Amino acid sequence: MMAEFEHPTQQGVCQMIGYCILVLCLVPQITWAKVSYKQGDPVTLYVNKVGPYHNPQETYHYYTLPVCRPKEVHHKSLSLGEVLDGDRMAESLYEIKFRENTEKKSLCQLTLTEKEVDQLREAIEELYYFEFVLDDIPIWGFVGYMEESGFLPHSHKVGLWTHLDFNIEYNGNSVIFANVSVKDSKPVPLEEGGGGAGHGAVGTGGGLALSFTYSVHWFESPLTHARRAERLRDYSFFPKTLEIHWLSIINSLVLVVLLLGFVIIILMRVLKNDFARYNVEEEGGCDDLDQGDNGWKIIHTDVFRFPPYKSLLCAVLGVGAQFLTLATGIIVMALLGMFNVHRHGAINSAAIMLYALTSCVSGYCSCSFYTQIHGQRWVWNIILTSSLFSAPLFLTWSVVNSVHWWSGSTQALPASTVLLLLGAWVLVGFPLTVIGGIVGKNRAGNFQAPCRTRNIARQIPTQPWYKHTAVHMAIGGFLPFSAISVELYYIFATVWGREHYTLYGILLCVFAILLSVGACISVALTYFLLSGEDYRWWWRSVLSTGSTGLFIFVYSVFYYRNRSSMSGLVQSAEFFGYSLLTALVFSLMLGTVSFWASLVFIRYIYRSLKMD
């Protein structure tokens, strides 16, 4: 069926390069483009989104609230990353001119119905905040003010901010920073039932009349445009809790040193004694060495017996190698300064691009190893590899996106973006998987087993409880998880909170520590397994440290309940849906690392035996 792809033609390769260029074009600019203004030039302020403060992924368009809006809404053209981030920027009624101050200028006057007042009250009580964008600079502020005081008597006050002060910093002909302040204004009280009176409001029989105003103040800044990210980094509407967490690094490093010491010193001393004992008799063939011996040497004719479910195993190894490449690429790109942490969706776009382009890695690794272990259905192997992660991703996204669409959230992707992402997978991801699989099949060598395998499998003795799969999964998953448990808090606070993670050097160290711990634990557990004359190490090595994903998901549940204030169907669906996918990614990556570490170790010890 796919034999025509056996040898890719030059035209096909050129088409694939064109597809790659198409995906590259989807990535937004990773640096801020400088916009030059002259005094008096208009500076466009875009309204973006609103949402509950404690639910970062539950966002709605700003104009879903009863606020001042133009008669015809004009939306800004957005990049793929911005759409994925839930941005829906639209032009506002605010008239801001470069380096020209404005004092209490009228924005609009609205008469709110009782239903609209209740909508605003509900938004303020749920701590809704808004996000505006001016010259690519995000501006945050709360929609209103809420105060709870006393028990007897109990008071519950809700007020709406109808006046905003914009403070904008400039240097030369460029904008450096902007924020919004309400410290010099008073909120308009919103009484239940649509009544209200106070500053900027007039209670009428037909509803609540409000007058919205704003002021603009310009300040000169010593920072140049190239350094304006520093100003945004130093200021944050959200509380900052991330620090240089040396405790996490020290804890992980100590664990790695202990594990390396265990594997290198203790395990190698045991192997040295095993080699000395097994190689006493240098005469005879492999079959003669079975008599009177026990331990891992006696199963040398079975240890390289190919496992069941070859295609699934190879697909796991291929997709795991793809995510190892993707994660390394993202971290390296971040270290090189290719991402502005305040730029909307840049990392999201880069991740999608790399996922599509690294599909050739999964196809190559999977089909190459599948051919080495004498797999015959290589077409099915390629299909399984391409869908092993994409199918769960599509299923999870469908559920989460449906919840967002039902609630009217801006996180629901429009049809054009869905078709764009689907086209990227169909035109780039899947073809590259096929090409990688074909190349891997044609370039696959022999398996290179140092011992021949008998036709009849040896009977496996009864194993003690501490060598069962569940115990190995608990040990092999907990130790890598403990190495990154402290760092996980900061990562979750960035992904599911308001923080900006900028310590990519530390992240790279922790990533290397995680892989090292997984490899060391896998080698140790594989040795214990073989010592019990159990040669079923293939899937066991994948599951032992691949179970780290289960611990990460359990931690995500703990984080949701004890470390965050997230709530509601929209936020919960996205959090747990994508947490499951994150756990799957970690399982695939660590399972791949542990398998290859075990395979290298097994080849080494059996190659070191003196056997004919």
Long-range contacts (C-beta under 8 A, 24 or more apart in sequence): 1-379, 2-379, 2-382, 2-434, 5-434, 5-435, 5-438, 6-438, 6-442, 7-438, 8-435, 8-438, 8-439, 12-435, 16-428, 16-431, 16-432, 16-435, 19-427, 19-428, 19-431, 20-356, 20-357, 20-428, 22-424, 22-427, 22-428, 23-352, 23-353, 23-356, 23-357, 23-424, 23-428, 24-353, 26-79, 26-80, 26-349, 26-352, 26-353, 26-420, 26-424, 27-79, 27-80, 27-81, 27-346, 27-349, 27-350, 27-353, 28-79, 28-80, 28-81, 28-82, 28-343, 28-344, 28-345, 28-346, 28-349, 29-79, 29-343, 30-338, 30-339, 30-340, 30-343, 30-346, 30-350, 31-340, 32-136, 32-225, 32-228, 32-229, 32-340, 32-343, 33-136, 34-174, 34-225, 35-135, 35-174, 35-175, 36-173, 36-174, 37-98, 37-99, 37-173, 37-174, 37-175, 38-98, 38-173, 39-98, 39-99, 39-100, 40-97, 40-98, 40-99, 40-100, 41-97, 41-98, 42-95, 42-96, 42-97, 42-98, 43-96, 43-97, 43-98, 43-134, 43-135, 43-168, 43-175, 44-91, 44-96, 44-134, 45-92, 45-94, 45-96, 45-132, 45-133, 45-134, 45-166, 46-76, 46-89, 46-90, 46-91, 46-92, 46-132, 46-133, 46-134, 47-89, 47-90, 47-91, 47-92, 47-130, 47-132, 48-87, 48-88, 48-89, 48-90, 48-130, 48-131, 48-132, 48-133, 48-138, 49-86, 49-87, 49-88, 49-130, 49-131, 49-410, 50-123, 50-128, 50-129, 50-130, 50-131, 50-143, 51-128, 51-129, 51-409, 52-126, 52-127, 52-128, 52-568, 52-571, 53-127, 53-128, 53-129, 53-142, 54-127, 54-564, 54-565, 54-566, 54-567, 55-566, 55-567, 55-568, 55-570, 55-571, 56-496, 56-497, 56-498, 56-571, 57-86, 57-411, 57-496, 57-570, 57-571, 57-574, 57-575, 58-407, 58-409, 58-411, 58-568, 58-570, 58-571, 58-574, 59-86, 59-409, 59-410, 59-411, 60-408, 60-409, 60-410, 61-88, 61-90, 61-410, 62-90, 62-130, 62-131, 62-132, 63-90, 64-408, 65-119, 65-120, 65-123, 65-128, 65-143, 66-110, 66-112, 66-116, 66-119, 66-120, 67-110, 67-212, 68-93, 68-107, 68-108, 68-110, 68-212, 69-93, 79-344, 79-345, 79-349, 80-345, 80-348, 80-349, 80-352, 80-417, 80-420, 81-343, 81-344, 81-345, 81-346, 81-347, 81-348, 81-349, 81-350, 82-344, 82-345, 83-345, 83-413, 83-414, 83-417, 84-345, 84-348, 84-349, 84-352, 84-413, 84-417, 85-344, 85-345, 85-348, 86-409, 86-410, 86-411, 87-133, 87-344, 87-345, 87-410, 88-410, 89-133, 92-132, 94-166, 94-214, 96-134, 96-166, 96-168, 96-216, 98-170, 98-173, 98-175, 98-218, 99-170, 99-218, 100-216, 100-218, 101-215, 101-216, 101-217, 101-218, 102-214, 102-215, 102-216, 103-215, 104-163, 104-213, 104-214, 104-215, 105-213, 105-214, 105-215, 105-216, 106-211, 106-212, 106-213, 107-212, 107-213, 107-214, 108-212, 109-209, 109-210, 109-211, 109-212, 110-209, 110-210, 110-212, 111-204, 111-206, 111-207, 111-208, 111-209, 111-210, 112-194, 112-207, 112-208, 112-209, 112-210, 113-194, 113-206, 113-207, 114-193, 114-194, 114-207, 116-207, 117-190, 117-193, 117-194, 117-196, 117-207, 117-208, 118-192, 118-194, 120-144, 120-160, 120-190, 121-158, 121-190, 121-192, 124-158, 124-159, 124-160, 124-190, 125-158, 129-237, 132-180, 134-166, 134-168, 134-175, 134-178, 135-175, 135-178, 136-343, 137-175, 137-177, 137-178, 137-228, 137-232, 137-342, 138-232, 138-342, 138-344, 139-166, 139-178, 139-179, 139-180, 140-179, 140-180, 140-237, 140-238, 141-180, 141-182, 141-237, 142-182, 144-187, 144-190, 145-187, 157-189, 158-189, 158-190, 159-186, 159-187, 159-188, 159-189, 159-190, 159-198, 160-187, 160-188, 160-190, 160-210, 161-185, 161-187, 161-188, 162-187, 162-188, 162-199, 162-200, 162-201, 162-210, 162-211, 162-212, 162-213, 163-200, 163-212, 163-213, 163-214, 163-215, 164-214, 164-215, 165-214, 165-215, 165-216, 165-217, 166-214, 166-215, 166-216, 166-217, 167-217, 167-219, 168-216, 168-217, 168-218, 168-219, 169-218, 169-219, 169-220, 169-221, 169-223, 169-231, 170-218, 170-219, 170-220, 170-221, 171-220, 171-221, 171-222, 171-223, 171-224, 171-225, 172-225, 174-225, 174-228, 175-228, 176-221, 176-223, 176-225, 176-228, 176-231, 177-221, 177-223, 177-228, 177-231, 177-232, 177-235, 179-235, 179-237, 229-340, 229-341, 229-342, 232-342, 233-341, 233-342, 233-500, 233-502, 236-498, 238-497, 238-498, 238-499, 239-498, 240-499, 241-493, 241-499, 242-490, 242-493, 242-494, 242-499, 242-500, 242-501, 242-503, 244-503, 244-506, 245-486, 245-487, 245-490, 245-503, 245-506, 247-486, 248-486, 248-487, 248-490, 248-506, 248-510, 249-506, 249-509, 249-510, 251-483, 251-486, 252-483, 252-484, 252-486, 252-487, 252-509, 252-510, 252-513, 253-513, 255-479, 255-482, 255-483, 255-513, 255-517, 256-483, 256-513, 256-516, 256-517, 256-520, 259-479, 259-516, 259-517, 259-520, 259-521, 260-516, 260-520, 262-520, 262-524, 263-520, 263-523, 263-524, 267-523, 267-524, 267-527, 270-527, 271-527, 271-605, 274-605, 275-608, 275-609, 278-609, 278-610, 279-609, 279-610, 282-610, 284-612, 285-611, 285-612, 286-451, 286-452, 286-611, 286-612, 289-611, 294-533, 295-530, 295-531, 295-533, 296-527, 296-530, 296-531, 296-533, 296-605, 297-609, 298-458, 298-533, 299-458, 299-530, 299-533, 299-534, 299-535, 300-451, 300-606, 300-609, 300-611, 301-451, 301-452, 301-453, 301-454, 301-458, 302-453, 302-454, 302-457, 302-458, 302-535, 303-451, 303-530, 303-535, 303-537, 303-602, 303-606, 304-447, 304-449, 304-451, 304-453, 304-602, 305-453, 305-457, 305-535, 306-373, 306-374, 306-538, 307-536, 307-538, 307-539, 309-539, 310-370, 310-373, 310-375, 311-370, 311-375, 311-377, 311-380, 311-381, 311-384, 312-384, 313-538, 313-539, 313-542, 314-365, 314-366, 314-367, 314-369, 314-370, 314-373, 314-375, 314-381, 314-385, 315-366, 315-381, 315-384, 315-385, 315-388, 316-388, 316-542, 316-588, 316-591, 316-592, 317-365, 317-366, 317-369, 317-591, 317-592, 317-595, 317-596, 318-361, 318-362, 318-363, 318-364, 318-365, 318-366, 318-367, 318-369, 318-385, 319-362, 319-366, 319-385, 319-388, 319-389, 319-588, 320-588, 320-589, 320-590, 320-591, 320-592, 320-593, 321-361, 321-362, 321-365, 321-592, 322-355, 322-358, 322-359, 322-361, 322-362, 322-365, 323-389, 323-585, 323-588, 323-589, 324-515, 324-589, 324-592, 324-593, 325-354, 325-358, 325-361, 326-351, 326-354, 326-355, 326-358, 327-511, 327-589, 328-511, 329-354, 329-358, 330-354, 331-504, 331-507, 331-508, 331-511, 332-508, 334-504, 334-507, 335-504, 335-505, 335-508, 341-500, 341-501, 341-502, 342-500, 352-421, 352-424, 355-429, 356-424, 356-425, 356-428, 356-429, 356-432, 357-428, 357-432, 359-386, 359-428, 359-429, 359-430, 359-432, 359-433, 359-436, 360-432, 360-433, 360-435, 360-436, 360-439, 361-436, 362-386, 362-433, 362-436, 363-432, 363-433, 363-434, 363-435, 363-436, 363-437, 363-438, 363-439, 363-440, 364-436, 364-437, 364-439, 364-440, 365-436, 365-440, 366-437, 366-440, 367-436, 367-437, 367-438, 367-440, 367-441, 367-444, 368-440, 368-441, 368-443, 368-444, 369-440, 369-444, 370-441, 371-440, 371-441, 371-444, 372-444, 372-445, 372-446, 372-447, 373-447, 378-437, 378-441, 381-437, 382-433, 382-434, 382-437, 385-433, 385-437, 386-429, 386-430, 386-433, 386-434, 388-588, 389-584, 389-585, 389-588, 390-425, 390-429, 392-580, 392-581, 392-584, 393-581, 396-577, 396-578, 396-580, 396-581, 397-577, 399-573, 399-577, 400-573, 400-574, 400-577, 400-578, 403-569, 403-570, 403-573, 403-574, 404-570, 404-574, 407-569, 407-570, 409-570, 411-570, 411-574, 448-603, 449-603, 450-603, 450-606, 450-607, 450-609, 451-606, 451-611, 458-533, 458-535, 460-533, 460-534, 460-535, 460-536, 461-532, 461-533, 461-534, 463-532, 463-534, 464-532, 467-528, 467-529, 467-532, 467-534, 469-540, 469-543, 472-525, 472-529, 472-540, 472-543, 472-544, 473-543, 473-544, 473-547, 473-550, 474-547, 475-521, 475-525, 475-544, 476-518, 476-521, 476-522, 476-525, 476-543, 476-544, 476-545, 476-547, 476-548, 476-594, 477-544, 477-545, 477-546, 477-547, 477-548, 477-549, 477-550, 477-551, 478-551, 479-517, 479-521, 480-514, 480-517, 480-518, 480-521, 480-545, 480-548, 480-590, 481-548, 481-551, 481-552, 481-555, 483-510, 483-513, 483-514, 483-517, 484-510, 484-513, 484-514, 485-555, 488-552, 488-555, 488-559, 489-559, 489-563, 492-556, 492-559, 492-563, 496-559, 496-564, 496-566, 496-575, 497-564, 514-590, 515-589, 515-590, 515-593, 518-545, 518-548, 518-590, 518-593, 518-594, 518-597, 519-593, 519-594, 519-597, 520-597, 521-545, 521-594, 522-593, 522-594, 522-595, 522-597, 522-598, 523-597, 523-598, 523-601, 526-598, 526-601, 526-602, 527-601, 530-602, 537-598, 537-602, 538-595, 541-591, 541-594, 541-595, 541-597, 541-598, 541-599, 542-591, 542-592, 542-594, 542-595, 543-591, 544-594, 545-590, 545-591, 545-593, 545-594, 546-587, 546-588, 546-590, 546-591, 546-594, 547-587, 548-586, 548-587, 548-590, 549-582, 549-583, 549-584, 549-585, 549-586, 549-587, 549-590, 550-583, 550-587, 552-579, 552-582, 552-583, 552-586, 553-579, 553-580, 553-582, 553-583, 556-582, 556-583
